[in-house]
Amino acid sequence: MSKMYLEAQVPGIARSYEFSVDNVMTVGKVKQQFISQISLVEGREVFADPAQVMFCSQSLEGFLQDSETLGEIGVQSGDTIILL
């Protein structure tokens, strides 16, 4: 298990956030944490339906599946994740 630092971009509100995660976490778990923490920082629900949020990797050029772990699919520290 190793820590990674990711930038999360949320184009819907034109903001970016930085997070620390473990490379053995699943995309689904990371997505839940990002959504929760972003909502806390913003003081409101940012995503109308969190279950419908898509998790995209800028460096991998595609959508990430909830069951995949970050390390298995090649997400690296410093990568940018986009939440749509």
C-alpha angles and dihedrals in degrees: 000000000000133000121249130189117219134183113223117202122198106191092184090071098022095240139126130207135189122226139180116219139163118253091230093061119108120245089242093056093046091048091052091050093047092050092047095047094044090052090050093050093047093043092229143062105280097184119056092209114016090193089065097051113122119217113212131183117216094200095044090044098223153063120295122223119233094234096055122095118231095238094048094056096044104255107159136195110277094030122136120237121196121208113205 
